[in-house]
Amino acid sequence: MRVGHNPARFVEKVAQPAGITVAVVNCIPFLSGYYEQSLDVLKMVIESLDATREREHPYDVMVFDNHSCAEVRAYLQEAYVKGNIQYLVLSDTNIGKIGAWNFMFGAAQGEYIVFSDGDVAYRKGWLTASLRLFDAFPNVGMVTARPLTTPREFSSSTYEWAIKDGVIDEGAYLSWEINSEHGHSLGLMEDPNAPKLPANLSRVTSGGIFAYIGAAHFQFMAKRDILKKIIPIPSEQPMRGERALDILINNMRLLRLTTIEPHVVHLGNRISKPVPDHKPAGKCLFRRFWLLPGIRHLLLWIHNQIFRLYFLNVQ
């Protein structure tokens, strides 16, 4: 039985979603081992998104949490109450990154969707720099807000356009410092004795604006109507299948680009510290022992089995 009138009937206007939705996927199942500092990393990500908001281009933040532990969910709910997050989805199971994509790309309300993993921090100016490429270049499929080297085959449509209708040149444009920053965050430790050389990238120009060819699925910006055309993407494993996005965008003959400057930074699972030029010989030998292929694979297998036993209930 209903008594009286619902007060909502007398509300004449409702809040409208922002034109841009920043979608972040996160999964921190526990706060030890690999994930020991992951909550601190996530906090840096959310804080960076709040600190780099632009009045000219407002955006909503959507976080899809893939069944993280209680401490992480408590933080996300606190950030939601504070207004740092506008849409918070707490999944009771881990449906994987692709599953989260399918949900977020379908639910996001902005004309543009910006996606990033839960360990990607944003720097001031990232949004303007990304939008500039959509304005300057035709048929843009996705833009990553930092330069990096990517496999050429996943951007073949971009190369075809650049050779036919654009202005393209190739050279050692990516400085060692910028390239090293991303490589180090991925755990790719360069030889400190190796020469610090820049990396080759293909640069394109349109309307007087420069961009590099290539994009990455750990962070990118795309139009919502494009992403809705490619979902649902098949998803079977938590951390597999991301390349499907690159392939689908490329097969649609859309451009895959990066900004000239590094406006986002991949943090990884630990807060970065200065990397020394060298280590004492004893520690180097000890580390080399644990990194021997047989030892390394055995320990990683044991770690994986413990994880599955405690958190995935896999027999």
C-alpha positions as CSV (number, residue, x, y, z in Angstrom):
1,M,0.0,0.0,0.0
2,R,1.2,3.5,-0.8
3,V,0.3,6.5,1.3
4,G,0.7,10.0,0.0
5,H,2.9,11.1,-2.9
6,N,6.5,10.2,-3.6
7,P,8.4,13.5,-3.1
8,A,10.6,12.6,-6.1
9,R,7.6,13.3,-8.4
10,F,8.0,17.0,-7.7
11,V,11.7,17.2,-8.6
12,E,11.9,19.0,-12.0
13,K,15.5,18.3,-12.8
14,V,18.0,15.6,-12.2
15,A,21.8,15.7,-12.2
16,Q,23.4,15.0,-15.6
17,P,26.5,12.9,-16.0
18,A,29.7,14.5,-17.1
19,G,30.7,14.3,-20.7
20,I,33.8,12.2,-19.8
21,T,33.9,9.1,-17.6
22,V,37.2,7.9,-16.2
23,A,36.8,4.2,-15.6
24,V,39.3,2.4,-13.2
25,V,39.4,-1.3,-12.7
26,N,41.0,-2.6,-9.4
27,C,41.7,-5.9,-7.8
28,I,43.6,-6.2,-4.5
29,P,42.6,-9.5,-2.9
30,F,44.9,-9.1,0.1
31,L,47.5,-6.8,1.5
32,S,50.6,-8.9,1.7
33,G,53.3,-10.2,-0.6
34,Y,52.8,-8.9,-4.1
35,Y,50.0,-6.6,-2.9
36,E,51.7,-5.3,0.2
37,Q,51.7,-1.7,-1.0
38,S,48.9,-1.9,-3.5
39,L,46.4,0.0,-1.4
40,D,48.9,2.9,-1.1
41,V,49.2,2.8,-4.9
42,L,45.5,2.8,-5.4
43,K,45.2,5.8,-3.1
44,M,47.8,7.7,-5.2
45,V,45.7,6.9,-8.3
46,I,42.4,8.2,-6.9
47,E,44.1,11.3,-5.4
48,S,45.8,12.0,-8.7
49,L,42.5,11.9,-10.5
50,D,41.0,14.3,-8.0
51,A,44.0,16.7,-8.1
52,T,44.1,16.9,-12.0
53,R,40.4,17.8,-12.6
54,E,39.9,20.6,-15.1
55,R,37.1,23.1,-14.9
56,E,36.8,23.1,-18.7
57,H,36.4,19.4,-19.0
58,P,34.7,17.9,-16.0
59,Y,34.6,14.1,-15.6
60,D,33.0,11.4,-13.5
61,V,35.2,8.7,-11.9
62,M,33.9,5.2,-12.0
63,V,35.7,2.4,-10.1
64,F,35.0,-1.3,-10.7
65,D,36.4,-3.3,-7.9
66,N,37.0,-6.9,-8.7
67,H,36.4,-8.5,-5.3
68,S,39.2,-6.8,-3.3
69,C,39.7,-7.4,0.4
70,A,37.7,-5.6,3.1
71,E,40.4,-2.9,3.7
72,V,40.4,-1.8,0.1
73,R,36.7,-1.7,-0.2
74,A,36.5,0.4,3.0
75,Y,38.8,2.9,1.4
76,L,36.9,3.0,-1.9
77,Q,33.6,3.5,0.0
78,E,35.2,6.4,1.9
79,A,36.5,7.9,-1.3
80,Y,33.0,7.6,-2.7
81,V,31.4,9.4,0.2
82,K,34.0,12.2,-0.1
83,G,33.1,12.7,-3.7
84,N,36.4,11.5,-5.2
85,I,34.5,8.6,-6.9
86,Q,31.1,9.2,-8.6
87,Y,30.3,5.6,-9.5
88,L,31.5,2.7,-7.3
89,V,30.9,-0.9,-8.3
90,L,31.8,-3.7,-5.8
91,S,31.7,-7.1,-7.5
92,D,31.3,-10.1,-5.2
93,T,33.5,-12.2,-7.6
94,N,36.5,-11.4,-9.8
95,I,35.1,-11.3,-13.3
96,G,38.5,-10.3,-14.7
97,K,39.7,-7.1,-16.5
98,I,37.8,-7.9,-19.7
99,G,34.6,-8.6,-17.8
100,A,35.1,-5.2,-16.0
101,W,35.6,-3.6,-19.4
102,N,32.3,-5.1,-20.7
103,F,30.5,-3.7,-17.7
104,M,32.1,-0.2,-17.6
105,F,32.0,0.4,-21.3
106,G,28.4,-0.4,-21.3
107,A,27.5,1.6,-18.2
108,A,29.6,4.7,-18.7
109,Q,27.6,7.8,-19.6
110,G,30.2,10.1,-20.9
111,E,30.8,10.8,-24.6
112,Y,34.4,9.9,-23.9
113,I,35.6,7.0,-21.7
114,V,39.0,7.1,-20.2
115,F,40.2,3.7,-18.9
116,S,43.1,2.8,-16.7
117,D,44.3,0.0,-14.5
118,G,44.2,0.6,-10.7
119,D,48.0,1.4,-10.7
120,V,48.1,4.3,-13.1
121,A,48.5,7.8,-11.8
122,Y,47.6,11.0,-13.7
123,R,49.6,14.2,-14.1
124,K,48.3,17.7,-14.7
125,G,47.2,18.4,-18.3
126,W,46.6,14.7,-19.2
127,L,43.0,15.4,-20.3
128,T,43.6,18.4,-22.4
129,A,46.5,16.7,-24.1
130,S,44.4,13.6,-24.9
131,L,41.4,15.6,-26.2
132,R,43.7,17.6,-28.4
133,L,44.5,14.5,-30.4
134,F,40.9,13.7,-30.9
135,D,40.3,17.2,-32.2
136,A,43.4,17.3,-34.5
137,F,43.3,13.8,-36.0
138,P,40.5,12.1,-38.0
139,N,39.0,8.7,-37.0
140,V,40.8,8.4,-33.7
141,G,40.1,5.1,-32.0
142,M,42.2,5.3,-28.8
143,V,44.7,7.6,-27.2
144,T,47.2,6.7,-24.5
145,A,48.4,9.7,-22.5
146,R,52.1,8.8,-22.6
147,P,54.6,7.9,-25.3
148,L,55.8,4.3,-25.4
149,T,56.9,1.7,-27.8
150,T,54.1,-0.7,-29.0
151,P,54.0,-3.6,-31.5
152,R,53.6,-2.2,-35.0
153,E,51.1,-4.8,-36.2
154,F,48.4,-3.5,-33.8
155,S,48.5,-0.1,-35.4
156,S,48.7,-1.0,-39.1
157,S,45.6,1.1,-39.9
158,T,47.3,4.1,-38.4
159,Y,50.4,3.6,-40.5
160,E,48.3,3.2,-43.6
161,W,46.5,6.5,-42.9
162,A,49.7,8.3,-42.0
163,I,51.5,7.2,-45.2
164,K,48.6,8.1,-47.4
165,D,47.0,11.2,-45.9
166,G,49.2,12.3,-43.0
167,V,52.7,13.5,-42.3
168,I,54.9,10.8,-40.8
169,D,58.5,10.5,-39.8
170,E,60.5,8.1,-37.7
171,G,63.3,8.8,-35.3
172,A,64.8,8.5,-31.9
173,Y,62.1,10.7,-30.3
174,L,61.5,8.9,-27.0
175,S,64.1,10.0,-24.5
176,W,65.9,7.4,-22.4
177,E,64.4,9.0,-19.2
178,I,60.8,8.7,-20.3
179,N,61.3,5.3,-21.8
180,S,63.1,4.1,-18.7
181,E,60.4,5.4,-16.4
182,H,57.8,3.1,-18.0
183,G,60.1,0.2,-18.3
184,H,61.2,0.4,-14.7
185,S,57.6,0.4,-13.6
186,L,57.0,-2.9,-15.4
187,G,60.0,-4.5,-13.6
188,L,62.3,-4.3,-16.6
189,M,65.5,-3.3,-15.0
190,E,67.9,-1.9,-17.5
191,D,71.6,-2.5,-17.3
192,P,73.1,0.5,-15.4
193,N,76.2,0.2,-17.6
194,A,74.3,0.3,-20.9
195,P,74.3,3.5,-22.9
196,K,71.3,5.7,-22.2
197,L,69.9,5.9,-25.7
198,P,66.5,7.2,-26.9
199,A,64.1,4.8,-28.5
200,N,62.7,5.1,-32.0
201,L,59.0,6.1,-32.5
202,S,56.9,6.9,-35.5
203,R,55.6,10.5,-35.3
204,V,52.6,11.8,-37.2
205,T,51.3,15.3,-37.6
206,S,47.8,16.7,-38.3
207,G,46.6,20.2,-38.0
208,G,50.0,21.2,-36.6
209,I,49.6,18.8,-33.7
210,F,52.1,15.9,-33.1
211,A,51.4,12.4,-31.8
212,Y,53.2,9.1,-31.8
213,I,51.7,6.0,-33.4
214,G,50.6,3.3,-31.0
215,A,48.4,3.0,-27.9
216,A,48.3,0.8,-24.8
217,H,45.4,-0.9,-23.1
218,F,46.7,-0.2,-19.5
219,Q,45.5,3.4,-20.1
220,F,43.6,5.0,-23.0
221,M,40.8,7.3,-24.0
222,A,38.2,6.4,-26.5
223,K,34.7,7.5,-27.6
224,R,31.9,5.7,-25.9
225,D,30.1,4.9,-29.2
226,I,33.2,3.1,-30.5
227,L,33.7,1.0,-27.4
228,K,30.1,0.0,-27.3
229,K,30.5,-1.5,-30.8
230,I,33.2,-3.9,-29.6
231,I,31.6,-5.2,-26.4
232,P,31.1,-7.7,-25.1
233,I,34.7,-9.0,-25.5
234,P,35.1,-12.7,-24.6
235,S,36.5,-13.1,-21.1
236,E,37.7,-16.3,-19.6
237,Q,40.8,-15.5,-17.5
238,P,41.4,-12.6,-15.1
239,M,44.5,-11.2,-16.8
240,R,44.2,-12.4,-20.4
241,G,42.6,-11.0,-23.6
242,E,43.5,-7.3,-23.5
243,R,45.1,-7.5,-26.9
244,A,41.6,-8.1,-28.3
245,L,40.9,-4.4,-27.8
246,D,43.9,-3.4,-29.8
247,I,43.0,-5.7,-32.6
248,L,39.4,-4.7,-32.7
249,I,40.2,-0.9,-32.8
250,N,42.8,-1.5,-35.5
251,N,40.4,-3.7,-37.6
252,M,37.9,-0.8,-37.5
253,R,40.6,1.2,-39.3
254,L,40.8,3.7,-36.5
255,L,43.9,5.5,-35.3
256,R,45.8,4.4,-32.3
257,L,47.9,7.3,-30.9
258,T,49.9,8.5,-27.9
259,T,50.6,11.9,-26.6
260,I,54.1,13.4,-27.0
261,E,54.6,13.9,-23.3
262,P,54.2,11.4,-20.4
263,H,51.0,12.6,-18.8
264,V,50.3,9.3,-16.9
265,V,52.6,7.0,-15.1
266,H,52.3,3.3,-14.4
267,L,53.1,2.8,-10.7
268,G,53.1,-1.0,-10.5
269,N,52.6,-2.7,-7.2
270,R,55.1,-0.7,-5.1
271,I,55.7,2.9,-4.4
272,S,58.8,3.8,-6.4
273,K,62.1,4.6,-4.8
274,P,65.4,5.8,-6.3
275,V,67.2,2.9,-8.0
276,P,70.9,2.7,-7.1
277,D,73.4,2.4,-9.8
278,H,74.8,-0.8,-8.4
279,K,74.5,-3.2,-5.5
280,P,77.1,-4.9,-3.3
281,A,78.5,-8.1,-5.0
282,G,77.1,-10.4,-2.2
283,K,73.6,-9.1,-2.7
284,C,73.9,-9.4,-6.5
285,L,74.9,-13.0,-6.2
286,F,72.1,-13.8,-3.8
287,R,69.6,-12.1,-6.1
288,R,70.9,-14.0,-9.1
289,F,70.4,-17.3,-7.3
290,W,66.7,-16.6,-6.7
291,L,66.3,-15.5,-10.3
292,L,67.7,-18.7,-11.8
293,P,65.0,-20.0,-14.1
294,G,64.4,-23.3,-12.2
295,I,64.4,-21.7,-8.7
296,R,62.3,-18.7,-9.9
297,H,59.7,-20.9,-11.6
298,L,59.4,-23.2,-8.6
299,L,58.9,-20.4,-6.2
300,L,56.3,-18.6,-8.4
301,W,54.5,-21.9,-8.8
302,I,54.3,-22.4,-5.0
303,H,53.2,-18.7,-4.6
304,N,50.4,-19.3,-7.2
305,Q,49.2,-22.5,-5.5
306,I,49.0,-20.8,-2.1
307,F,47.0,-17.9,-3.7
308,R,44.6,-20.3,-5.4
309,L,44.2,-22.3,-2.2
310,Y,43.4,-19.4,0.0
311,F,41.5,-17.0,-2.3
312,L,40.1,-18.9,-5.3
313,N,39.0,-22.1,-3.7
314,V,40.5,-24.1,-6.5
315,Q,41.0,-27.8,-5.9
